[in-house]
């Protein structure tokens, strides 16, 4: 429910200091990584990259054709520093992004012939900037009018309840909203406050040990499943197969913290460990199959 085929900073394709990469080679890297998840039965993946995070519809089409895996692509926008609106008036900004989102949802993305199937929005750490709030409102209106679900980025497991409030108050249907990266916070009060709004919770960064350890994610999700929230949780990795533009350089001591990060980590490692802790096949199926189905219905 929340992965990335490739990722890059906004404007990477216009940076004269960065040499372009062969899209076929990039796609082959993604295909190899995605086929591993396919071997566990994965048939659909959400590519949660909006236009300002290196989204490549051409690459997604190649990967989908080569793997046979359906890729749902996103419209939307990342955090405030990644865009400059054409107006300072909130109503104008909301309308600007609403029109963009609706075009990509109902007509198509550029001239690719591909329509977005989900809206991605983001907020910053411990605050929502005015532009981010305007984008949330535009996404809520677009979701209401198109029926498309919304998936969010939260920074360090903060602002989830506030995101849900803005989205719902502006017309989003709670059952169409996934508050992302909640697994960056082990506070059950935070999670329950979000879940009480009848939205979905994204435990979607499994394997990203540089941000938060999986042991805390497991402890938290076992608690939430134990009190009956299986029908409001989705699982994913936020994995990135390749970088377009400048690849981040990780120091050697960080690499072991990311050693399990892949599209298949949940299936190879996390689900067996959850089952050892008493989580049932029905609960797993609910999180991986039934909940996404309801979100996209």
C-alpha positions in Angstrom: 0.0 0.0 0.0 3.0 2.4 0.2 6.1 1.7 -1.9 8.2 3.6 -4.4 9.6 2.2 -7.6 12.2 5.0 -7.9 12.7 8.3 -6.0 14.4 11.6 -6.7 14.4 15.1 -5.4 12.1 17.7 -7.0 13.8 19.1 -10.1 16.3 16.2 -10.4 15.7 15.9 -14.2 16.7 19.5 -14.7 19.9 19.5 -12.7 22.8 19.9 -15.2 25.2 18.5 -12.7 23.5 15.1 -12.6 23.8 12.7 -15.5 20.6 11.1 -16.6 20.1 7.4 -16.0 18.9 4.8 -18.5 15.3 4.2 -17.8 15.5 0.6 -19.0 18.3 -0.2 -16.6 16.4 1.5 -13.8 13.3 -0.5 -14.7 15.3 -3.8 -14.7 16.5 -3.1 -11.2 12.9 -2.5 -10.0 11.7 -5.6 -11.8 14.2 -7.8 -10.0 13.2 -6.4 -6.7 9.5 -6.5 -7.3 9.5 -10.1 -8.6 10.7 -11.2 -5.2 7.5 -9.8 -3.7 5.6 -11.4 -6.6 6.9 -14.8 -5.6 5.0 -14.4 -2.3 1.7 -13.6 -4.1 1.8 -9.8 -4.4 -0.3 -8.8 -7.4 -0.7 -5.1 -6.8 1.6 -2.4 -5.5 0.9 1.3 -4.8 3.7 3.6 -6.0 3.2 6.5 -3.6 5.4 8.9 -5.5 3.8 12.2 -6.4 5.1 14.4 -9.2 7.8 16.1 -7.0 9.4 12.9 -5.8 10.8 11.5 -9.0 7.6 9.9 -10.2 8.2 8.1 -13.6 5.0 6.8 -15.3 7.1 5.5 -18.2 9.2 3.4 -15.8 6.1 2.1 -14.0 4.5 1.0 -17.3 7.7 -0.9 -18.2 7.8 -2.6 -14.7 4.2 -3.5 -14.8 4.5 -5.0 -18.3 7.6 -7.1 -17.3 6.4 -8.3 -13.9 2.6 -8.7 -14.5 2.1 -6.8 -11.2 -0.4 -4.0 -11.2 1.0 -0.6 -10.2 -1.3 2.0 -8.8 0.3 5.4 -9.4 -0.3 8.6 -7.4 -1.1 12.2 -7.9 -0.4 14.6 -5.0 2.4 16.5 -3.5 5.2 16.1 -1.0 6.0 18.5 1.9 6.0 22.3 1.7 9.6 22.9 0.6 8.9 21.0 -2.6 6.6 23.4 -4.4 5.8 27.1 -4.8 2.2 28.0 -5.3 1.2 30.6 -7.9 -0.8 32.6 -5.4 -0.8 33.5 -1.7 -4.6 33.2 -1.4 -5.6 29.9 0.2 -8.7 29.5 -1.9 -6.6 29.9 -5.1 -4.0 27.5 -3.8 -6.6 24.9 -3.0 -8.2 25.3 -6.4 -4.8 25.1 -8.1 -4.0 21.7 -6.6 -7.6 20.4 -6.8 -7.5 21.0 -10.6 -4.1 19.3 -10.9 -5.2 16.3 -8.8 -8.5 15.9 -10.6 -6.9 16.1 -14.0 -4.4 13.3 -13.2 -7.2 11.2 -11.6 -9.8 11.6 -14.3 -8.0 12.5 -17.6 -4.5 11.2 -17.1 -0.9 12.1 -16.2 0.6 14.2 -18.9 0.4 12.4 -22.2 1.0 8.9 -20.7 -2.5 7.7 -21.0 -2.3 6.6 -17.3 -4.6 7.8 -14.7 -3.6 8.2 -11.0 -5.5 5.9 -8.7 -4.6 7.5 -5.3 -3.7 10.9 -3.9 -0.5 11.3 -1.8 -0.1 14.2 0.6 2.4 15.1 3.3 3.0 17.1 6.4 6.1 18.2 8.3 7.4 17.1 11.7 5.2 18.3 14.6 3.5 20.9 12.4 1.4 21.5 9.3 2.5 24.4 7.3 -0.2 26.6 5.6 0.7 25.3 2.1 0.5 21.7 3.4 -2.9 22.3 4.9 -4.1 23.8 1.6 -2.9 20.7 -0.2 -4.7 18.5 2.3 -7.9 20.4 1.7 -7.5 20.1 -2.1 -6.9 16.4 -1.8 -10.0 16.0 0.4 -12.1 17.8 -2.2 -10.6 15.7 -5.1 -11.1 12.5 -3.2 -14.7 13.4 -2.5 -15.4 14.2 -6.1 -13.5 11.4 -7.7 -13.8 8.6 -5.2 -10.0 8.1 -5.1 -8.4 7.2 -1.8 -5.8 9.3 0.0 -2.5 8.1 1.4 -0.3 10.4 3.6 3.2 10.9 4.6 3.8 11.9 8.3 7.2 12.9 9.5 8.5 10.9 12.5 5.1 9.6 13.4 3.6 13.1 14.1 0.5 15.0 13.0 -1.6 11.9 12.1 -4.7 13.0 14.0 -4.4 16.5 12.6 -4.1 15.2 9.1 -7.2 13.1 9.5 -9.2 16.0 11.0 -8.4 18.3 8.0 -9.1 15.7 5.4 -12.5 14.6 7.0 -13.6 18.1 7.7 -13.1 19.0 4.0 -15.0 16.1 2.6 -12.8 13.0 2.5 -14.6 9.8 3.5 -12.7 8.3 6.5 -12.7 4.8 4.8 -10.8 6.3 1.9 -7.9 7.7 4.1 -4.7 6.0 5.1 -2.5 7.9 7.6 1.0 6.8 6.7 4.2 6.1 8.6 2.3 5.7 11.9 4.8 2.9 12.7 7.4 5.7 13.4 5.7 6.2 16.7 5.2 3.5 19.4 2.7 5.5 21.4 -0.6 3.5 21.4 -2.5 6.6 22.4 -1.4 8.3 19.2 -2.5 5.3 17.1 -5.9 4.9 18.8 -6.6 8.6 18.5 -6.2 8.2 14.7 -8.1 5.0 14.5 -11.0 6.4 16.4 -11.6 8.7 13.4 -12.4 5.5 11.4 -9.5 6.0 9.0 -6.8 3.5 8.2 -3.3 3.3 9.8 -0.2 2.7 7.7 2.4 0.4 9.3 4.4 1.0 6.1 8.1 1.3 6.9 9.1 -2.2 7.8 12.8 -2.6 7.4 13.6 1.1 7.7 15.8 0.7 10.8 17.5 4.0 10.3 14.3 5.7 11.3 12.8 3.2 13.8 13.5 -0.4 14.7 11.2 -3.2 13.6 11.1 -4.6 17.1 9.1 -1.5 18.2 6.9 -1.7 15.1 6.1 -5.3 16.0 5.4 -4.6 19.7 3.0 -1.8 18.7 1.1 -3.6 16.0 0.7 -6.7 18.2 -0.9 -4.4 20.8 -3.3 -2.8 18.2 -4.2 -6.2 16.8 -4.9 -7.5 20.3 -7.5 -4.8 20.9 -9.3 -5.4 17.6 -7.9 -3.0 14.9 -6.9 -5.5 12.3 -9.6 -4.1 9.9 -8.0 -0.6 10.0 -4.3 -1.3 9.4 -2.3 -1.8 6.2 1.2 -3.0 5.8 4.1 -1.9 3.5 7.8 -0.9 3.4 8.1 2.5 1.8 10.9 0.8 -0.2 12.8 2.5 -3.0 14.5 0.3 -5.6 16.6 3.0 -7.3 17.3 6.7 -7.1 17.0 9.1 -9.9 19.4 12.1 -9.7 21.8 12.1 -6.7 21.8 8.9 -4.6 22.0 9.6 -0.9 25.3 8.4 0.6 24.8 6.4 3.8 27.7 5.9 6.2 28.8 2.3 6.7 27.4 2.0 10.3 23.9 2.8 9.0 23.8 0.1 6.3 23.1 -2.8 8.7 20.0 -0.9 9.9 18.7 -1.1 6.3 19.7 -4.7 5.5 16.2 -6.1 5.4 14.6 -3.2 3.5 12.9 -4.7 0.4 9.5 -5.3 -1.1 9.5 -8.8 0.4 10.6 -8.2 4.0 7.1 -8.4 5.4 6.6 -11.8 3.8 10.0 -13.3 4.6 10.4 -12.0 8.1 7.7 -10.0 9.7 4.6 -12.2 9.1 6.4 -15.3 10.5 7.4 -13.4 13.6 3.9 -12.0 14.1 2.5 -15.5 13.8 4.9 -16.7 16.4 3.4 -14.0 18.7 -0.1 -15.3 18.0 -1.3 -13.2 15.1 -3.6 -15.2 12.9 -3.8 -15.9 9.2 -7.1 -14.1 9.1 -5.6 -11.0 10.7 -2.8 -11.0 8.2 -5.1 -11.5 5.2 -7.3 -8.6 6.5 -4.3 -6.2 6.6 -2.8 -7.3 3.3 -5.9 -8.1 1.1 -9.2 -7.1 2.6 -8.4 -3.6 3.8 -6.8 -2.5 0.6 -9.7 -3.9 -1.3 -12.1 -1.8 0.8 -10.0 1.3 0.4 -10.1 1.1 -3.4 -13.7 -0.1 -3.7 
